[in-house]
Amino acid sequence: MSLVPYALESRDLIRRILDDTKAEGRCDLSWHRLEAAEGVVSQYSAEDGGLNVRRLRTYTVVAVKAWGARFGGGGVPQATSPKGFVGLILPQDFKASERRSLYREILEAEAARDVAPTNGIALFDGTPPIRWGSVGARVTWDEALEFVGRVLTKNKDIAERLTGTACESPDPECVAKAIEDSKLRPFSANLLLRLAYEGRLDEVAREARKDGLKNSWILALESLERLMVVKRTIERIWAQGSTPVFVVKTSRSTSFCNSTLPDIHIIEDILRSRGDIGPGFTARLFTNVNEYFGLKKTGGPRLYPAVNGVSNFYQSKVAVLSTFVRLRRGGFIFKVEALYRKDLVESADEVKLAGSLLSRLAALPLSGEGYPLALMIADSNARISEPEMDGVLRALGADLVPESRSVLRV
């Protein structure tokens, strides 16, 4: 069976939607010319992460990698930081995709922290990982983290092997200290693996169900670890006089133009109709995360856990500069966002702030499309190939029979 006839049926509809000549009226676009930078960026860094999953007949193995590097003004790496994790998602049927992404973000933040530049730009691939996470509709952060604290106090031997210390009281601050002191990342994934290895995870799961938590305690632990590691990384970058900058290659956001089509698609249509192919940008400064995420009400501590300064940091200290930018004449338009200390930019002119940052970004080595070459290098080093995954499974001594759907034949 061929789908070509169905594509022909939909062709006119799709082309009409994508080639709409009225794009100018669909978005209030203030496009600013990007001026050349007055100086050069003497130091910058880049990081990226990779995931690979091998679904075998009765279980799934996950591999996560992150790679970061600090570059000098000539584009030569001065330091690198590789990170990795191989294991199982436990329980295997609980939000596996979401949790794999959390593990990747944790390793990426660790790699970025190791190579944080001085008085420069710290480049990240993707959107800022500053969303609060989820612990379930009927469970609070405190309830979930207090249960994690009980798990750590009852399993002190495992906690001590991972962190070098043990929780004395089952409370959220004890959990935060364990995460902070962990020798391995992700702490959450390694804890679950060791509980399962010792035959204790099933008993923990039964206690969680009895307390009405189900798997919420796992999400709370993993989300808190990501929030803490990202917080620590951003603080290190700020302390060294640098700016965390997040570049999105293929943004599908629609919040800028408030349309059903991606913002970048509409912006490119408008600029094409104007005959504008030069470097330029938009600018929008959000002085709190509630505004950035489009929340109507001011968020309270429930959004972020009130532990280890996490809630105060994300809700009171972070401002987000959000832009769409073309860094090179005739190049692609990318979504670029940067995180600033709120107290330093609260009254700043958003256009001047964006122009200053983006002109420095444009001075870095770029691809023909205007994408930072350092991020392309990071992407290449963080990718997990199929041959590498084969090697991982051989090292594990794993059963290499693929999942049942792959071996069925008619």
C-alpha positions in Angstrom: 0.0 0.0 0.0 1.3 3.5 -0.9 0.4 6.7 1.0 1.2 8.8 -2.1 -2.5 9.1 -3.1 -3.4 10.4 0.4 -0.6 12.9 0.2 -1.9 14.2 -3.1 -5.4 14.6 -1.6 -3.9 16.8 1.2 -1.3 18.6 -0.9 -3.4 21.7 -1.6 -4.6 22.1 2.0 -1.1 21.7 3.4 0.6 24.0 0.9 -2.1 26.6 1.5 -1.5 26.6 5.2 2.3 26.7 5.0 2.5 29.2 2.1 0.0 31.7 3.6 0.9 35.1 2.1 -0.8 36.9 5.0 1.9 36.0 7.5 2.5 39.7 8.2 -0.9 40.1 9.8 -0.5 37.0 11.9 2.4 38.3 14.1 3.3 41.6 15.5 7.0 41.4 14.6 9.5 43.9 15.8 12.7 42.8 14.0 15.9 44.6 15.1 19.1 44.8 13.1 22.0 42.9 14.7 25.2 45.0 14.9 28.7 43.5 14.8 30.3 42.9 18.1 32.9 45.4 19.3 35.1 42.8 20.9 35.6 39.0 20.8 34.5 36.4 23.3 37.8 35.2 24.8 36.3 32.1 26.4 33.1 30.0 25.8 31.8 26.5 26.4 29.3 24.1 24.8 27.5 21.0 26.0 25.1 18.5 24.6 23.6 15.1 25.6 22.7 11.9 23.9 20.3 9.0 24.6 20.0 5.5 23.2 17.6 2.8 24.2 17.7 -0.8 23.4 14.4 -2.7 23.8 15.2 -6.3 24.4 12.7 -9.1 24.7 11.9 -8.8 28.4 13.5 -5.5 29.4 15.0 -2.2 28.2 18.5 -0.9 28.6 19.1 2.9 28.6 22.4 4.6 27.9 22.9 8.4 28.5 25.8 10.5 27.6 26.8 14.2 28.0 29.9 16.0 26.7 31.0 19.5 27.4 34.1 21.6 26.4 35.5 24.9 27.1 37.0 26.8 24.1 39.5 29.6 23.8 39.1 32.6 21.5 40.6 30.6 18.6 38.0 27.9 18.9 40.4 25.3 20.3 39.1 23.1 23.2 40.9 23.9 26.5 39.1 21.4 28.6 36.5 18.6 28.2 34.1 16.9 30.5 32.4 13.6 29.4 29.6 12.1 31.5 27.7 8.8 31.1 25.2 6.4 32.6 24.1 2.9 31.6 21.3 1.1 33.4 17.6 0.3 33.6 14.7 2.6 34.1 13.0 1.3 37.3 10.1 0.6 37.3 10.3 0.0 33.5 6.7 1.0 32.7 6.7 4.3 34.7 7.1 7.4 32.5 10.3 6.0 31.0 10.7 8.6 28.2 10.2 11.5 30.6 12.7 10.1 33.1 15.3 9.3 30.5 15.2 13.0 29.6 15.7 14.0 33.2 18.8 11.8 33.4 20.2 13.4 30.3 19.5 16.9 31.6 21.3 16.0 34.9 24.4 14.8 33.1 24.4 17.7 30.7 24.3 20.2 33.6 27.2 18.4 35.3 29.3 18.5 32.2 28.5 22.2 31.6 29.4 23.0 35.2 32.8 21.4 34.8 33.7 23.5 31.8 32.1 26.8 32.8 33.9 29.7 31.0 35.1 32.9 32.6 33.6 36.2 31.3 32.1 34.4 28.3 29.2 32.5 27.0 28.1 29.0 28.2 26.2 27.4 25.3 23.5 24.7 25.8 21.5 22.8 23.2 17.8 23.1 23.7 15.5 25.1 26.0 16.4 26.0 29.5 15.6 23.0 31.8 14.0 25.2 34.5 10.5 23.7 34.6 9.6 22.5 38.1 8.7 18.9 37.2 5.8 16.9 38.5 5.1 14.8 41.6 1.5 13.9 40.8 -1.8 15.8 41.2 -2.6 14.5 44.7 0.8 14.5 46.2 2.8 17.5 47.5 6.6 17.9 47.2 7.0 17.6 51.0 5.0 14.3 51.2 7.0 12.7 48.4 10.4 13.9 49.6 9.7 12.9 53.2 9.1 9.4 51.9 12.4 9.5 50.0 14.0 10.5 53.3 12.5 7.4 55.0 13.9 5.3 52.2 17.4 6.8 52.7 17.3 6.3 56.5 16.1 2.7 56.2 18.8 1.9 53.7 21.8 3.8 55.2 24.3 1.3 53.8 23.3 2.1 50.2 23.1 5.8 50.9 26.5 5.8 52.4 28.0 4.0 49.4 26.6 6.6 47.1 27.2 9.7 49.1 29.7 9.0 51.8 27.2 10.2 54.4 23.9 8.9 55.8 20.5 10.6 56.5 19.8 10.8 60.2 16.2 12.1 59.8 13.7 11.4 57.1 13.1 15.0 55.8 13.4 16.8 52.5 16.7 18.5 53.6 18.2 15.1 54.2 17.3 14.2 50.6 18.8 17.4 49.2 22.1 16.7 51.1 22.2 13.2 49.7 21.8 14.5 46.2 24.4 17.2 46.8 27.0 14.7 48.2 26.4 12.0 45.6 29.5 10.6 44.0 27.5 9.3 41.0 25.1 10.9 38.6 22.2 10.5 38.3 22.0 9.8 42.0 18.3 8.9 41.7 18.9 6.2 39.0 21.9 4.8 40.8 19.8 4.6 44.1 17.0 2.7 42.4 19.5 0.3 40.7 21.1 -0.5 44.1 17.8 -0.9 45.9 16.8 -3.4 43.2 20.1 -5.2 43.4 19.7 -5.7 47.1 16.2 -6.9 46.7 14.6 -4.0 48.5 13.0 -2.0 45.8 9.8 -4.1 45.7 9.3 -3.5 49.5 9.8 0.2 49.0 7.2 0.2 46.2 4.7 -1.6 48.5 5.2 1.0 51.2 4.7 3.8 48.7 1.5 2.3 47.5 0.3 1.9 51.1 1.0 5.6 51.8 -0.9 6.6 48.6 2.2 7.8 46.8 2.6 5.1 44.2 5.6 6.2 42.1 5.4 9.9 42.9 8.4 9.7 45.3 10.5 8.6 42.3 9.5 11.6 40.2 10.0 13.9 43.1 13.6 12.6 43.7 14.5 12.7 40.0 13.0 16.1 39.5 14.7 17.6 42.6 18.1 16.2 41.5 17.7 17.9 38.1 16.6 21.2 39.6 19.5 21.2 42.1 22.2 20.2 39.6 20.9 22.8 37.1 20.8 25.5 39.8 24.3 24.7 40.8 25.5 24.9 37.2 23.8 28.2 36.5 25.2 29.7 39.7 28.7 28.6 38.8 28.4 30.2 35.3 27.1 33.5 36.8 29.8 33.5 39.4 32.4 33.3 36.7 31.0 36.3 34.9 29.4 34.3 32.1 25.9 33.9 30.6 24.1 30.6 30.1 22.7 30.7 26.5 20.3 28.0 25.1 20.1 27.5 21.4 17.1 25.6 19.9 17.7 24.2 16.4 14.1 23.2 15.6 11.8 25.2 17.9 8.0 24.5 17.4 7.0 27.2 19.9 3.8 29.1 19.1 3.6 31.6 22.0 5.4 34.5 20.3 3.0 34.9 17.4 0.1 33.1 19.1 -0.6 31.1 16.0 -1.2 27.4 15.3 2.0 27.4 13.1 5.5 27.6 14.7 6.8 31.1 15.4 9.9 30.5 13.3 7.9 29.5 10.3 5.8 32.8 10.5 8.8 35.0 11.2 10.7 33.6 8.2 7.6 34.2 6.0 7.4 37.8 7.1 11.1 38.5 6.6 11.0 36.8 3.2 8.1 39.0 2.2 10.1 42.1 3.3 13.2 40.9 1.4 15.1 40.9 4.7 17.9 38.3 4.8 20.3 40.1 7.1 21.2 39.4 10.7 18.5 40.5 13.1 16.5 39.5 16.2 13.4 39.9 18.4 13.6 40.4 22.1 11.4 39.6 25.1 12.5 39.7 28.7 10.7 37.7 31.4 11.6 38.7 34.9 10.0 35.7 36.5 9.3 32.1 35.6 5.6 32.4 36.0 5.5 34.9 33.2 7.9 32.9 31.1 5.8 29.7 31.3 2.5 31.7 30.7 1.0 31.1 34.2 -1.9 33.3 35.0 -1.4 33.1 38.8 1.7 33.8 40.8 3.1 30.4 41.7 3.7 29.4 45.3 6.1 26.9 46.8 4.2 24.0 45.3 5.6 24.7 41.8 9.1 24.1 43.1 10.2 22.2 46.2 11.0 24.5 49.1 14.2 22.7 49.9 17.9 23.6 49.5 17.0 27.1 48.2 15.5 25.6 45.0 12.1 27.4 45.1 13.7 30.8 46.0 16.2 30.5 43.2 13.9 29.7 40.3 11.0 31.9 41.4 12.9 34.9 42.7 16.4 35.0 41.1 16.1 33.9 37.5 15.1 36.1 34.5 14.8 34.8 31.0 15.7 36.7 27.8 13.9 35.0 24.9 14.8 35.8 21.3 14.5 34.7 17.7 17.7 35.5 15.9 19.4 35.2 12.5 23.1 35.4 13.3 24.4 35.3 9.7 23.2 36.9 6.5 21.0 34.4 4.7 21.2 32.0 7.6 18.5 30.2 9.5 16.5 31.7 12.3 17.0 30.0 15.7 15.3 30.5 19.1 17.9 31.6 21.6 17.2 32.1 25.3 19.5 33.3 28.1 19.3 33.1 31.9 20.2 36.2 33.9 20.3 37.2 37.5 17.0 38.9 38.0 18.4 41.7 40.1 20.9 42.7 37.4 18.4 43.0 34.5 15.0 43.8 36.1 15.0 47.3 34.7 17.2 46.6 31.6 16.2 47.6 28.0 15.4 44.2 26.5 16.4 45.2 23.0 19.8 46.5 24.1 20.3 43.5 26.4 19.6 41.1 23.5 21.6 43.0 21.0 24.7 43.0 23.2 24.5 39.2 23.9 23.6 38.2 20.3 26.3 40.3 18.7 28.8 38.4 20.9 27.2 35.1 20.0 27.4 36.0 16.3 31.2 36.6 16.7 31.7 32.9 17.6 32.6 30.4 14.9 29.3 29.6 13.0 28.2 27.1 10.4 27.0 28.3 7.0 23.4 28.4 8.5 24.5 30.5 11.4 24.6 27.7 14.1 27.4 27.7 16.7 30.1 25.2 15.6 30.9 24.5 19.3 27.4 23.0 19.7 27.9 20.9 16.6 31.1 19.5 18.1 29.3 18.8 21.4 26.5 17.1 19.6 28.9 14.9 17.7 30.7 13.8 20.9 27.5 13.2 22.8 25.8 11.0 20.2 25.4 7.3 21.1 25.7 5.3 17.9 24.2 1.9 17.4 27.7 0.2 17.3 28.5 1.9 20.6 25.2 0.6 22.0 26.1 -2.9 20.8 29.3 -2.6 22.7 27.4 -1.5 25.8 25.2 -4.6 25.7 28.2 -6.9 25.1 29.9 -5.3 28.2 26.7 -6.0 30.2 26.6 -9.6 29.0 23.0 -8.9 28.1 20.5 -11.1 26.3 20.6 -9.6 22.8 17.2 -11.0 21.7 15.2 -8.0 20.5 11.7 -7.2 21.7 9.0 -9.6 20.5 7.5 -7.4 17.9 10.8 -7.3 16.1 11.1 -11.0 15.7 7.6 -11.8 14.7 7.2 -12.8 11.0 4.0 -13.4 9.0 
